[in-house]
Amino acid sequence: MATTPLDPEELLPLTPAVFHVLLALAGGERHGYAIMQEVTASTQGRVKMGPGTLYGTVKRLLAARLIEESDERPDPQLDDERRRYYRLTALGQRVVQAEAARYAEIVEVARGKRLLGKPVRIARAGGAE
Amino acid sequence: MSQPEDPSAVARSRRLFERLLVVYPEAHRNAYGPAMAQLFRDQCRDAWRARRGWGLAALWLRVVPDLVKTSVGEHLANLKGAKSMNEKISLLLRPRSAPRVVFLVVSAGVACLVFGAATLITFLVPESYVSVARIRVERDTTDITPTDYNSRLVGGGYDPYFIQTEFEVIQSELILDRVIGELKLNEAWAKKYGAAGPLQTATTRSLLRRMLDLRPVRNTTLIEIRVYSGQPQEAADLANKLAEAYREYRLKNAQQSLRAARHVSEERIKAQEKRVVDAQEKVARLRKELRVPDPEPATEELALKYEPFWGAKQELAAANRFLDELRLKHEAATAESGWAKATPVEFVDRAVPGFRPVRPNKPLNLFLGAFGGMLLGLVTGAGMAWAASRIGRSLRRAEATP
């Protein structure tokens, strides 16, 4: 099926929920629970997604072809239940990169105005990737 | 890796969550329902591990608003695709689950609205304290009962309207204006309500009446004077001052009555003394006219031969006896301080400032708001669900008909 390549800039700015999900998937394919855990960890518990928000976002990202379903298999670290895994598409990769670059520009401007201190390392829970 | 069985609280939470997924549109529910339930169960496990029941409760508090918000969002997203109002209604009401969804949404919405309104009103209404002064009231009676040859006894006897009459007296201008004057309420309340100058006494009186609640204590002669105010000290001061003003009014009235009764008694004695003098003169005149001998004959001969003289002597004796009676009563009452009758109104309990507001009754209001909201929500939800099922059925029938 031929797809019309989209300019990532047309989709910016992303909502916080969408950006967090894409960011979580930037590290590799994940299932819903892992996405939620990654978002909670990377925001130090400030953002906690409910099932409704997460899968509503997943549905819109699938429709926009920013992510795709990759597999359905159990997670060996959890239990035997089969879980749906998602990964970024090429477009999704470009979009999240564009949004991250946009944030970086804003951070530089803020730093120039001495609104921000030194960058802070974010501790990741369990060291999971 | 097999997991141990979930605790029953986690399993129950998952089952409940799965039932609540009915609020989503059918297509979304079919596509993502199982995944959402799976994610929720994972979150329940984490919450239970961290904080047991409290963790689950906190999770539910986060998930329910998320459920409501996102289900409404999904329904609106569906409707955006529909062109006309009929299509939109059809999308909403066609699915078989529509009545259940309508029932849940409407009953929850109405219940929240009613409870929210009750809560808002409860916390917006200014608080009010009550103070109660209790007084014992007696009717005015005197020991000097006016007697006459043809008089009837006054005072005493049961009056079924007595307490009600006294209620009206306590709320009358006589008593209220006295309280207003002594506590300078015209000025004090002008400041309280932000008026430019002192309030009119009529206005202050009207405000004071609204704060007042009088109640009889059953099977006694006690009256409770209750005053409600936003300031506990003011309520107590007003209740006590009202009781004092009423007591002074009744005392003054009783003393006036006693003075009047004494005056009447003295007048009667004077009148009787005059009658005695008149009777003595009559006896002397008749003795002369009838040439009654001295010493006087025996009673039978006196009565037979000098009948008018004998009659006058009887009248004189009776008048003297009555005069003695009046004097005795007058002296007895004065000697025993019968004039200084005990006050007809006595303080039993003085009012004290309340330490807790009595209005609004917050727990009761909130309970009624919750109960009423739930009841109204159920009734409205059931009615709307019934309507939705009728519409849905006819829509499905219309679509099935070629």
Interface residues (C-beta under 8 A of the other chain):
Chain A: G32 Y33 M36 K48 G50 P51 G52 T53 L54 Y55 G56 V58 K59 P76 Q77 L78 D79 D80 E81 R83 R84
Chain B: M1 S2 Q3 F17 Y24 H28 A31 Y32 A35 M36 A37 Q38 L39 F40 D42 Q43 R62 V63 D66 L67 K69 T70 S71 G73 E74
